[in-house]
Amino acid sequence: MVPVVPFRHVIVIGGGIAGLLAARVVSGYSERVTVVERDYYPNAPNFRAGTPQARQVHTFLLRGQQIIEALFPGFREKILAAGACEHDFASETLYFYGERCPQLAPGLCGWNASRMLVEWQIRHELKAFPVTIMEGCAVKGLLYEDHAVRGVKYQERGSAAAPIRELSGDLVIDTTGSSSAVLHWLEEIGYASPHETVVNPHIGYATRFYQRPANIDAWSLIAIQATQQSRRAGALMEVEGGRWMVLVAGSGKDYPPNDPEEYLEFAHSLPEQELYTRIKEATPLSHIYGYRPIGNRFRHFDRIKMPRGFVAMGDAVCSFNPIYGQGMTIAILESQALERCLAHWHRKKNGEHDFQRRIAKVLAAPWLLSTVADSSPEDRKTIRDKIAHWYVSGYVIPAIPKDKMVQRTFIEVLHMLKSPNALLTLSIIFRMFRLHLSGVR
């Protein structure tokens, strides 16, 4: 007997990583799944215009790597075969938090790859599931009837004269990212827009690909965090093809340049010189790609009435400062939350609101970690925000380069292997306050 599924047809708007993961999850709960993507995908793991941030450094955090292995068994082996690089985020990473951190013992093993390869591999894995992808189609609005979304209106790209067509479905999921037209779509059908919380450090990025020299072995990942003394940061990550992706960043509108000589000078100005030392003689393989995101933005869909048959996820709900590498892992955590909701969707009075509340809980901890560092005094409006900033900036960050246990716990929290509460255990608090009393700043 064919099992009964709760949906006849689910439409996913957007074929980026969040959309592809959503399609994978809902394929087990719907007779049909259609992904509507405005781009045409490349035939190899290359850049596409619909993901302007894809040329920047991305890290798939270890928690995300664990979950994606469950969604697509054998994913690790396949992406490594496609060129991804095995990496230990403890022993093979140089961390800089005010000063160079000591090398940790091995044990945080995973892999690194460009975002372009990650998306390409997920799309390849999705071919084994009953999912149809409509490429080159831009969604123009929602079909709405009887207080419910019944599908989407779309137009094939390439001709302004192309007709507006309709695609019916009983659940529509928006994953079109931070530039999503979701607020306009909701207003068109009579629903209020959610309140937005924005914490913008006015940060800019610039990334360049380099050929990895054959005689370099140590530090396949370098992560230089900005400090109170320097708003500049940087990262170097080894990816597929024997390449380095090198990123420099500046906040407070101290944007990195696109000129090659000025780019090197900017790298030389970082408080840790290892990144500059690596690239000053390395062979560039690309132009310099700049990117200026909005910072951190949270649209509180969990606080408004949502139409039946419609939800939003991914960067359409919450986008982060990319320097913390949370985006791809947040997308997979949200897809996991979606699967949990789908299992009892029609038993709930409002499955849509249940999902938006669930992912708001998923987002709470990474949002706090990201905005603690990026917030200005004006952004810290609650007692919790003020205490978190006082604790992290005054005690946690200064202790990271001085205490290996604090450092490892902090890295595990960043990779979402542990809750931020791990930084509040008595042993960690004792270590940090002892360092603080001894004069560590």
N, C-alpha and C positions, 0 to 999 in steps of 0.2 A: 504494500500500500504506500502511495506517495504521501509523505508527511504534509500536513496543512501548514502553510506559511502565512504570516499575518498580512503581507502586502502582495498586491498583484504586480505593481510596477513602481520601483524607486528610481528617482532621477537625482543624480549627483551633479551639481553645477561646479565645474572646475576640475581639471585633470592633473593638478599638481600632486604633491605627496599626500596632503591631507585628503584630497578627493579620491585618489587611488586606494588609500587605506580604508576610507569610508565604504567605497564600492566593494572591497574585499569582505568587509564585515557584513554588510547588508545582503550580500549574495546568498547567504544562508537563511535569509528571512524573507525573501521575495521571489516571485516567479520570474521576474525580469529586473535587470539593473542596467541603466543607461547613464554613462558619463558624458556630459556635454562640455566640450573643451573648445575654446575659441582659437587656439593655436593648431598648427599642424606639427605633429611630433617629428623630430629628426630621426634618421635611421640609425643613429649611433648616439652614444652618451655625450651629446654636444649641447651647446647653449641654445635656448629658444627665447624669443622676445617676451613671452608671457611670464617669465620668471626672472626679472631684471637683477634680483639679488643672487642668482645662482652662480655667478662668477666670483662671489665672495667666499671666504672660508666658512665652512659649515662643519660642525661636529655632531655626529650621531651619538648621543650620550649612551652610556652602558645600559641604563634601564630600557631605553628604546631598542637597543640591539637585542636584549633578552626577549622582548615582546614580539619583535618582528620575526624572530626565529620561530615563535609559536604560530604566528599567522602564516608564515611561508617556511615550512620545515626545510632545512638545508640551505637557508639564505646565506649564512656566513660562508660556507664553502663556495657557493656560486659567485658571490660578490668578490671573494678573494681570487677566484679563478678569472674573474673579469678584470682584475688589476688592483683591487683595493689592498691596502697595506696593513698587515698585522701590527698591532701596537699595544704596548703596556702603558696605560695612563698614569701609572705610579713610577716605574723605574726608568721609562724612556722619554719622560717629559721634563723639560726645564720650566719650572714655575717661578714667576717673579711677582711678589707682593710687597712692594716697598724695598725689598732686597731679594737676592737670589735665594731660593728655598733649597734645603738639602735634598739629595736624591733619596727617594723612597725605595723600600724593598718591593720586588715584583708582586703582582697579584691582582691588578685591575686591567685584565686583558680584553682587548676588543680589536676593532679595525677602524681605519680611516679611509675616506674616499671623498671625492668631490660630490656636491649635491647633484650634479648632472648625472654621475654614474649611479647614485642611489636611486634617483627617480627612474632612470632607464631600467635598472634591475627590478624595481618593484613593478613597473609596467610589464616587463617580460614575465614575471611570476604570475601576474594577474591573468595571463592568457589561459591558465589552467582552470579559471573560474567562469561561470556564466555571466559575463559582463560585456556589454557592447559600448564602444567608445565612438562618439560622434565628433570627429575633429573638424576644425574650421567653422564652428557654429557659436555665435554670440547670443547669450540670453538677453532678451529685451524687457522682460517682465514676467509676472506670475499670472497664471490662470486662477481665478478666484470665483467661487460659487458656493452659496449656502454656508457662509462663514468658514470655508475651508479652501486651502490651496489645492487645486486639481491638476497642476502641471505647470509648464512654462511656455512662454512665447520666445521664439528664437529666429535668428536670421543667419543664413549662410554667408560667410565672409567672402570678399572678393568683388562684390558688386553692390553699390548703394541701391540699385533697383531690385535686388533680390527680395522676394516676398517674405513677409513675416509669417512663420508657420507655428503650429501648436503641437505640443507633445504632452500627452496626458499621463498623469501618475498619481498615486495616492500618498506618496511621501516625497518631498523635495528637500534636498540637503544642499545648502550653500557653503562651498569651500573655496570661494574665489579670491580669498586673501584680503590684505589690508586695503586694497583698492576696490573692494566689493561695492556694488550698487545696492546692497541689501536695504539700506535705510530708505532709499528712493522707492524700491519695490514695495516695502511695507507701507509707506505713506500713500502710494498709489491705490492700495486696497483698503485704506482707512485705518491703519494701525500706527500707533505712536512709535517714534524712534527711541531706542534705549539711551539712557544717560551714558556718557563716555568719561572715563578717567584717563587722563593723559599725563605721563611723566616724561618730559622730553629733555634730555641732556644736550640736545643740539649737537649730535655726534655725526661724524662723517667717516667713511671708510674708503680705502683704495687698495686694491688687490692686484698682484702681478704674478704670473707663472714664471718659474725659473727651472732650468735643468739642474737636477741634483748631481753634484760632482761625485765621481766614483770613489774618491778617497775619504768621504765623510761617513762616519758610522754613528756617532753619538747624537742623542736628542733628535728624534724624528718628529717631535712636536715641541714648539716653544710657545709659551703663553705669558706675555708681559702685560700685567694689569696696570691701569692708570693709578696714580696715587694722588694724595692731596697736594703734593708739590708739583706733580706733572700730570696734565690732563691727557697725555699721549699714551697710547697702548699699541701692542703689536702681536702678531702671531705668525708662526711658520708651521706648516703641516705638510708632511709627505703624503702624496696621493698617487693614484694610478699613473702609469707611463713614466715612472722615474722622475716625477716632477715635484717641485715645491710650490705650494700656494702660500704666498706671503702677503699678509695684510698689515697695514698701519692704520691707526685711527686716532682721531682727536675730538674731544668734546668741547662744549662751550664755544661752538662755531670755529674752533681751531681745526679747520678741515685740511686733510692731507692733499698735496698737489698731485696732478697728473703728469707733470713734466718729469722725465726720467732722472735728471740730476737733482732736482728738488725733492723727488721721492726718496732718493738715497740720503739726502741731507736730513729729511724728516726721520728716516729710520735711524740715522746716526744720533739724533737728538733724544731717542728713547732712553729711559733710565737704566736699561740693561743692554749691553753692547753685543751680545751673542748673535742676535738676529742680523744686525748690520754687518758683523764680521762674516757671516755666512754668505750674504748676497752681494757684497761689494765687488767680488771677483766672479760671481756666478753668471751664467749666460741667461739673459732674459729670453723667454719664449712667447711673450704676448705683450699687448699694450697694457697700460695701467687702467683698470676699470674702477671708476668712482661710484659711490653709492651713499645717499644721504637719507636714511629712513626717518620716520616720524618719532622714533624712540619707542616708548612703551605706551600702548593704548588698549584699554579694556572697555568693550561695549557690554553693558550689563543686561543682556537679553533675559537673564534669570529673574529680573525685577519687573518685567513688563508682560502683558498678555500677548501670547503668540498665536497666530492663526493655526488651526488644525492642519496637519499635513505639511508643516514647514519647520525646519530647524536650521541653525547656522553653527559652524564649527571652524577650527583652524584660525588663521589670522583674520578671518572675517569677524571673529569674536574678540580675540586677544592677540596682539602682536608685541614682540619683545625686542629690546635692544639686541641685535644679533651677536654682540660681543660675547654673550654668555652661552651661546650655542644651544638654546633650549627649543627652538622652533620645531624641528623635525620630531624630537622626542615628545613634545607636547601634542603634536598631531597624532602620534600613535597611542598616547595615553587617552586622548579623546575618543579615538576609534574603539579602544577597549571599553570605555564608558558607554559608547553607543551600543556595543554588542550586549552589554549587561541590561540596558534599557529595552532593547528590541525583544529580549526573551520574554518580557511581560508587558509589552507596549499597550496592547488592547485591554489589559486588565486594569490599567490605570485610567483615571478620569481624564487626565491630560498628559499623555506621554511626551508631548513636545516640551512642556514646561518642566517635567521631571528630568528630561535630558539636559536642558539648559542649566538647571540647578546643579545637576551632577557634574557637568564640566566646569561650572564656576568653582566647585569644591576642588576639582583637579587643578585648577589654575591658581588657587589661593597661595600655595607655598612658593611655586616658581615666580609668581608676580611679586611677592614680598622680597624674595632674594634679589630679583632684578632691580626693583625700585629702591631698595635700601641704599644701593650704591649710587643710583642715578638721580635721586630726589634732591631738590633744593629745600631749604627750610620752609618755604611757602608750600611745598608739596606735602609736607608731613603734618597733616591736619588732625590725625588721631593720636591718642596716647600710645597705641600699639606701634604706629609708625615711628614715633619719636624714640620709644624704648628700643625698637629693633635697630634703628640707625645708631643710637648710642652704644648698644652692645656690639654690633658687628664692626662698626668703624673704630670703636675705641678699644675693643678687646680681642675680637676674633681675628681681624686682618693683621694687626701687629704681631699676634702670636704665631701665625702660619709659618713664617720663615724661621721661627725659633724653636718650634716643638713639632716633631714628626707626627705625633699622635693627633694633634690639632690639625695639622696639614692634611693627613690622610682622611680624617673624618670630614673635613671641609670638602675635599675632592669627592668623597662618596656622596655627600649631600648635593654637590653640583651635578653629579651624574644621576641623581634621583634614586640611588641605591638605598639611601637612608633619608628619613624625614629630617627637616631642619631641627626637630626636637633633639636629634643626636648631639647638637651643639649646646644643649642645655643640661646634659648629664652632669652629675656632681664631679666626676673625674675631669671632664673637659673644663668646667667652670673653675675648678681648683687650679689646673695648670695655667689657665689664662690669667687669673687674678694673681697667681704667684709671679708670673712674668711681669705683669703690670706693676706690682709692688716693687719688683727689682729694677724698675726703670725702663722696661722695654716699651718703646713707642712706635 
